[in-house]
Amino acid sequence: MSIKLTAKLITAIVLALPSYSTVAEDNKLSEDPTKVVTQLGATYTDEVQISGSLSLDPVRKLNASISLESEEWRFGGSWLFDIGIVNFNFGKQSFDHGAEKTSYSVGTFMPLSYFDIEPMGWQIFAMGGYSHTEGDIACELDTNQCPIIDMPSTDGWVLVPNATNGGYLGAFALKPLAGNWTLITAAAYSMGSDDYSGYFAALGASYQIDKQQKIKVFGATQNNDYGSDQNLGIGYTYQLN
């Protein structure tokens, strides 16, 4: 399926979905993943990334992000139910030695507060979903673990095509602090066909400057069959509604 066709399909699904009664957006923390608002932002790690969301109505939105310095990007849509939010996403990530992956996923964030679970004031969101991933894995020839394929190598590495279907489980949590600060943490583990596995973890904090503006600082790490990445970052977001 082409990228353009997939984008049109996701957009059509989101636009066609029914609306549901929800908690008022003003009562949610700024980093709440179930918040349906229109906003623009920029993040800097080792490169600059522009992101944003477009609220279509009180329960549906489109999300997108793009790197200004690489070919990484993401596009998707979300719709909100009383018990959580469901997301469609697809996007591309790049790793060292030319490795890259394109992922298509559908998943959810479910607030445990719906079940009156808020230990020590933490707002916890269970997350999980299904994903299809395809791309090129960088294999080091000196390890003798690369499959025998007729492909050119670069500096002792060869790119091996790969595709996998699987799922992921994890949690996203927020802890309101004094002075408009919010502590943010997340972790997820993924598994798939052909012995695919990976994990992601992040820790950070955001500061609400006013009703519309916020900044955040964070550290994140990820590791999977396609490669690994660790970075520190800072971001700014402006909410339009």
Secondary structure by P-SEA (a helix, b strand, c coil): ccaaaaaaaaaaaaaabbbbbbccccccccccccccccccccccccbbbbcccccccccccccccccccccccccccccccccbbbbbbccccccccccbbbbbbcbbbbbcccccccccccbbbbbcccbbbbbbbbbcccccccccccccccccbbbbbbcccccccbbbbbbbbcccbbbbbbccccccccccccccccccccccccccccccccccccccccccccccccbbbbbcc
